[in-house]
Amino acid sequence: MTGTAIALMLVAIVIIWGGLAVSVTALVSRGRREARAARRAAVAAAREHLGNAGTQG
């Protein structure tokens, strides 16, 4: 193989693995953000439920 072919292959490997790393990082951060939002919504719903529990009955 020529030096140019090896260099091109190495550049392609770096681009492919870099893209994979960026994609995984984005998915992880998105999952954490969505989990945090779901947790906040659950806490708000629980507080609303507990606040309304004393008025019924």
N, C-alpha and C positions, 0 to 999 in steps of 0.2 A: 504494500500500500504506500501511496505517496504521502508526503507530509501534509499536503493540502487536504487529502481525504481524511486523514487522522484528525486534523484540526476541525474540519467540518463535523465529523462524528462527535467530537468532544463538545463542540458548541451545541449541537442538537441534544445531546444528553443533558447538558446544563439547562437548556431551555425547557425540556420535557420535565425533568425533576423539579425545576423551579416552579413551573406551573402547577405541578401536583402539590407541592408544599403550600403554595398560595391558596389553592382551592381547599385543602384540608384546614388550613388556618381560618379561612373565611367561614367554613361550615361550623367549626368549633365555636367561633365567636358568635355566630348567628344563633346556635343552639343555646348558648349561655344567655344571650339577650332575650330570646323567647322564653326561656325558663324563668328568668327574672320577671318578665312581664306577666307570665301566668301566675307566679307566686304573689305578685302585687294584687292581681285581680282576685285571687282566692282570699287574700287577707281582707280586701275591701268587702267582698261578699260576706265573709264571716262576721266582720264588724257590723255590717248592715243587718244581718240576720240577728245577731246578738242585741243590737240596739232596738230592733222591732219586737224582740221576744217579750220584753217587759210590758209592751203596750197592748198585747193581745191576751185575752183570757178573762 
